[in-house]
Amino acid sequence: MFSAEQIASITGGRLDADPQILVAGEAVLDSRAAVPGSLFIAVVGENSDGHDYAQAAVSNGAALVLASKPLPGIPSVVVDDVQLALGQLAKAHLAELRKAGDLRVVGITGSAGKTTTKDLIGTVLSSVGETVFPAGSFNNELGLPLTVLKATADTRYLVLEMGASAPGDLTYLTSIAPLDVAVVLIVGAAHLGGFGGGIEDVARAKAELVQGVLEGGKVVLNADDLRVLAMREQAAGEVLTFGAVRNTTFQATNTEIDPLGRVHFDVTDARTGASERVQLGLVGEHHMTNALAAITAVAALGVPLADAVSHINNAKALSPHRMDVTEREDGVTIIDDSYNANPDSMRAALKSLAVVAGRKRRT
């Protein structure tokens, strides 16, 4: 909860409102989502200007508007850069929560699998304590701060997806939300155009997540991807690895794909020797990497292997358009993987389609 005066102070903005106004609700980008006490973020986009909807947001209950130009008659804080100011607010909010309680922050990056891994980690941690994790891919300079601002004094775990389209993106995001656990999945061809030099530049950018871990924090790396595994050299604290290769902290063995395209495998914790059978309900062999990452990440926070696997085996697709399978009454199977994908995730989706169809069904 911030007062209008505090928001102006944190962001360096000009206060055009009663200083004592309290923002006790969520920060929102859509005026239709505003409720009493909300903070409306007036973002100028490619096709619309949030300032045009400021009055509607206030009519719906928003207590204050964060704006980049004056809004006469509307309670607001006017800043030079709304996106930057939103990040400053989220950073201040998280810092206060850390002072007040035992909050742990998990960040996930990778060229594919971020959203599913985030959902799996959030599902497991929700069984342990109050957990905040976003629906969908709120992983950029706007989405991540909005997620951070959802956390409250009761939140024990904050699970954040962190995307990178260019060098420096993850450094910025981890400056807002420094991590207790950093998870790196794969280095692939996503966003190559933003990195310029090629796949090694992507790897360097993803490694920024490892550098954003707090003292005493842990790093979780995919040992099946040598570019990811090499990031262990940049980790200041404990590193936990996962994969199908040997000498990992959490190793997958005895992998099988059932006729519905769901992956089953044994996972063994090298630290304790404990082993469990993972039987995913999610479609796609590539989800083995996501499940292993989630198991390793929650282990870094003290969740026993058996508990983690139990919840992951029961997990459903939470975020829309990610390998969501629907069986129609006429016998047609629809696999909806229509989110904004990249070559690596498209390859995985097409492989899953071939497995599910086998040689018996037309695709």
C-alpha positions in Angstrom: 0.0 0.0 0.0 1.4 3.4 -1.0 0.1 6.9 -0.6 0.0 9.2 -3.5 2.8 11.2 -1.8 5.0 8.1 -1.5 4.4 7.2 -5.1 5.5 10.6 -6.2 8.6 10.4 -4.0 9.6 6.9 -5.2 9.2 7.8 -8.9 10.3 11.4 -8.8 7.0 12.5 -10.3 4.8 15.5 -9.9 1.9 15.0 -7.6 -1.5 16.2 -9.0 -3.6 14.7 -6.3 -4.3 14.7 -2.6 -1.1 13.5 -1.0 -3.0 11.3 1.4 -4.8 9.2 -1.3 -4.1 5.5 -0.6 -3.5 3.0 -3.4 -4.6 -0.3 -1.8 -5.6 -2.2 -4.9 -3.7 -3.7 -7.8 -1.8 -1.8 -10.5 -3.6 -2.3 -13.8 -3.1 -1.4 -17.4 -6.7 -1.8 -18.5 -9.2 0.7 -17.3 -11.9 -2.0 -17.3 -9.8 -4.0 -14.7 -9.7 -1.0 -12.3 -11.4 -1.5 -8.9 -11.6 0.7 -5.8 -8.1 1.5 -4.7 -6.3 0.6 -7.9 -3.4 2.3 -9.5 -4.0 2.8 -13.2 -0.9 2.8 -15.4 -1.4 5.0 -18.4 0.9 3.4 -21.0 1.2 4.8 -24.6 1.1 1.8 -26.9 1.4 1.3 -30.7 -2.4 1.5 -31.2 -3.8 3.2 -28.1 -2.9 5.7 -25.4 -3.7 4.8 -21.9 -4.2 8.5 -21.0 -7.4 8.4 -23.0 -8.8 5.9 -20.6 -7.7 7.5 -17.3 -11.1 9.0 -16.6 -12.8 5.6 -17.2 -10.3 4.0 -14.8 -11.1 6.5 -12.1 -14.8 6.1 -12.7 -14.3 2.3 -12.1 -12.6 3.1 -8.7 -8.9 3.7 -9.5 -7.5 5.9 -6.7 -4.6 7.3 -8.7 -3.2 7.4 -12.3 0.5 7.1 -13.1 0.9 9.2 -16.2 3.4 10.8 -18.5 1.4 13.9 -19.3 -0.9 16.2 -17.2 -4.5 14.9 -16.7 -6.5 17.9 -15.4 -9.1 17.0 -12.8 -7.8 13.4 -12.5 -5.7 12.4 -9.4 -2.4 11.5 -10.9 1.4 11.4 -10.5 3.1 12.6 -13.7 6.5 11.2 -14.6 8.8 11.3 -17.5 8.7 7.6 -18.2 5.7 5.5 -17.0 7.4 2.2 -17.6 10.5 3.1 -15.6 8.4 4.6 -12.8 6.4 1.3 -12.7 9.6 -0.6 -12.2 10.7 1.8 -9.5 7.4 1.2 -7.6 7.7 -2.5 -7.9 11.3 -2.5 -6.7 10.4 -0.4 -3.6 7.4 -2.6 -2.9 9.4 -5.8 -3.0 12.1 -4.3 -0.8 9.6 -3.4 1.8 8.1 -6.9 1.7 11.5 -8.5 2.2 12.1 -6.4 5.3 8.8 -7.4 6.8 8.7 -11.1 6.2 10.2 -14.4 4.8 9.6 -13.8 1.1 11.5 -15.9 -1.5 11.7 -14.9 -5.2 12.2 -17.3 -8.1 13.0 -16.2 -11.6 12.9 -18.3 -14.7 14.4 -17.6 -18.1 15.1 -19.5 -21.3 14.4 -19.5 -25.0 11.5 -21.9 -24.5 9.5 -23.4 -21.6 9.5 -20.4 -19.3 5.7 -20.2 -18.8 5.1 -23.9 -18.3 8.0 -24.1 -15.8 6.7 -21.0 -14.0 3.3 -22.6 -13.7 4.7 -25.9 -12.4 6.9 -24.1 -9.8 3.9 -22.0 -8.8 1.7 -25.0 -8.5 4.1 -26.8 -6.2 4.9 -23.8 -4.0 1.2 -22.9 -3.6 0.9 -26.2 -1.6 3.6 -24.9 0.8 2.6 -21.2 1.3 0.9 -18.3 -0.3 2.4 -17.9 -3.8 2.1 -15.2 -6.4 2.7 -16.2 -10.0 1.1 -14.7 -13.1 -1.2 -16.3 -15.6 0.4 -16.3 -19.1 3.7 -14.6 -20.0 3.9 -11.4 -17.9 7.7 -11.5 -18.4 8.7 -8.0 -19.7 9.3 -4.5 -18.4 5.6 -4.0 -17.8 4.4 -7.5 -16.9 7.0 -8.3 -14.3 6.5 -5.2 -12.2 2.7 -5.7 -12.3 3.3 -9.2 -10.9 5.6 -8.0 -8.2 3.0 -5.4 -7.1 0.5 -8.2 -6.6 2.6 -9.6 -3.7 1.4 -8.8 -0.2 2.7 -9.1 3.3 1.3 -12.7 3.4 3.1 -13.8 0.2 5.8 -16.4 0.9 6.8 -17.1 -2.7 7.0 -14.9 -5.7 7.5 -16.8 -9.0 8.5 -14.6 -11.9 9.0 -15.4 -15.6 11.8 -13.2 -17.1 12.1 -12.7 -20.8 14.9 -11.1 -22.8 14.7 -9.6 -26.2 18.1 -7.8 -26.1 21.2 -7.6 -23.9 20.5 -5.9 -20.6 16.9 -6.9 -20.3 17.4 -9.5 -17.6 19.8 -7.1 -15.7 17.0 -4.6 -15.6 14.4 -7.1 -14.5 16.6 -8.5 -11.7 17.3 -5.0 -10.5 13.6 -4.7 -9.8 13.3 -8.2 -8.4 16.6 -9.7 -7.1 16.4 -13.4 -7.0 16.7 -16.1 -4.3 16.6 -18.8 -7.0 17.5 -18.3 -10.6 16.4 -21.0 -13.2 17.9 -21.1 -16.7 16.2 -23.5 -19.1 17.7 -23.5 -22.6 19.6 -21.1 -24.9 17.9 -21.2 -28.3 17.0 -19.2 -31.4 14.4 -17.0 -29.7 14.8 -13.2 -30.3 18.1 -13.6 -32.3 17.3 -10.4 -34.1 17.5 -8.4 -30.9 20.9 -9.8 -30.0 22.7 -9.2 -33.2 25.7 -11.6 -33.0 24.0 -14.9 -32.8 23.4 -17.7 -30.3 26.4 -16.9 -28.1 25.0 -13.4 -27.6 21.8 -15.0 -26.5 23.7 -17.1 -24.0 25.5 -14.1 -22.6 22.1 -12.3 -22.2 20.5 -15.3 -20.4 23.5 -15.5 -18.0 22.4 -12.1 -16.7 19.8 -13.9 -14.7 22.6 -15.8 -12.8 24.2 -12.5 -12.0 20.9 -11.2 -10.5 20.9 -13.7 -7.6 21.1 -12.3 -4.0 24.0 -13.3 -1.7 23.1 -16.8 -0.4 20.8 -17.5 -3.3 20.9 -20.5 -5.6 21.2 -21.1 -9.3 19.4 -23.9 -11.2 20.9 -24.9 -14.6 19.9 -27.3 -17.4 22.9 -29.6 -17.7 21.6 -31.0 -21.1 22.4 -27.6 -22.6 26.1 -26.9 -22.5 25.7 -23.2 -23.0 23.4 -23.1 -19.9 25.7 -25.4 -17.9 28.6 -23.0 -18.6 26.8 -20.3 -16.6 27.8 -22.1 -13.4 31.1 -20.2 -13.7 29.2 -17.0 -13.1 27.3 -18.2 -10.1 28.4 -16.8 -6.8 26.5 -19.3 -4.7 25.3 -22.9 -4.8 24.4 -24.4 -8.2 21.9 -27.2 -8.7 21.8 -28.9 -12.1 19.2 -31.1 -13.8 19.0 -33.1 -17.0 19.2 -36.6 -18.6 23.0 -36.5 -18.5 25.0 -38.0 -15.7 26.5 -36.1 -12.7 23.5 -33.8 -12.3 21.8 -32.9 -9.0 18.5 -34.2 -10.4 18.8 -36.7 -13.2 16.1 -38.1 -15.4 16.3 -41.8 -16.4 14.0 -44.5 -17.9 12.2 -42.0 -20.1 9.0 -43.1 -21.9 6.4 -41.4 -24.1 2.9 -42.7 -23.8 0.5 -42.9 -26.8 -1.0 -39.5 -25.8 2.4 -37.8 -26.1 2.9 -37.5 -22.3 6.4 -38.1 -20.9 7.1 -40.4 -18.0 10.5 -40.7 -16.3 12.3 -41.4 -13.1 14.0 -38.5 -11.3 16.8 -39.1 -8.7 18.1 -36.6 -6.2 21.9 -37.2 -6.2 22.2 -35.6 -2.8 19.9 -38.0 -1.0 19.5 -40.9 -3.4 15.7 -40.5 -3.3 13.9 -41.4 -6.6 10.4 -40.8 -7.8 8.4 -41.6 -11.0 7.2 -38.6 -12.8 4.1 -39.1 -14.9 3.1 -35.9 -16.5 -0.4 -35.0 -17.6 1.1 -32.4 -20.0 1.5 -33.3 -23.6 5.0 -33.1 -25.1 8.3 -34.7 -24.5 9.9 -31.3 -24.0 8.0 -30.9 -20.8 10.5 -33.3 -19.2 13.0 -30.3 -19.1 10.3 -28.0 -17.6 9.3 -30.6 -15.0 13.0 -31.3 -14.0 13.6 -27.5 -13.7 10.6 -27.1 -11.5 11.5 -30.0 -9.3 15.1 -28.7 -8.9 13.9 -25.1 -8.2 11.5 -26.1 -5.4 14.1 -28.4 -4.0 16.4 -25.3 -3.7 13.6 -23.9 -1.4 13.4 -27.1 0.7 10.4 -28.9 -0.9 10.9 -32.7 -0.6 11.2 -34.6 -3.9 8.1 -36.8 -3.2 5.9 -33.8 -2.5 7.1 -31.9 -5.6 6.6 -34.9 -7.9 3.1 -35.5 -6.5 1.9 -32.0 -7.4 3.7 -32.0 -10.8 2.1 -35.3 -11.8 -1.3 -33.7 -11.1 -0.6 -30.4 -12.8 -2.7 -29.2 -15.7 -1.9 -26.6 -18.3 -2.6 -23.3 -16.5 -1.6 -20.6 -19.0 -3.6 -20.5 -22.3 -2.5 -21.7 -25.7 0.4 -23.9 -24.5 -0.1 -27.5 -25.6 -3.7 -27.4 -24.4 -5.4 -30.6 -25.7 -9.1 -30.8 -26.4 -10.8 -34.0 -27.6 -13.9 -33.2 -29.7 -17.0 -35.4 -29.7 -16.4 -36.1 -33.4 -13.0 -37.7 -32.7 -10.9 -34.7 -33.7 -8.1 -33.8 -31.3 -7.1 -30.2 -31.1 -3.7 -29.3 -29.8 -3.6 -25.5 -29.1 -0.1 -24.2 -28.9 -0.8 -20.9 -30.6 1.0 -18.5 -28.3 3.8 -16.3 -29.6 6.3 -19.1 -30.2 9.9 -19.4 -31.5 11.7 -22.0 -33.6 12.6 -24.2 -30.6 9.1 -24.3 -29.2 7.5 -24.8 -32.6 9.9 -27.8 -33.2 8.8 -29.3 -29.9 5.1 -28.8 -30.7 5.3 -30.4 -34.1 7.2 -33.4 -32.6 4.4 -33.7 -30.1 1.8 -33.6 -32.8 3.6 -36.5 -34.6 3.8 -38.6 -31.5 0.1 -38.1 -30.6 -1.1 -38.9 -34.1 1.3 -41.8 -34.6 0.8 -43.5 -38.0 -2.9 -43.9 -37.5 -4.3 -40.4 -37.7 -4.2 -37.6 -40.2 -2.7 -34.3 -38.9 
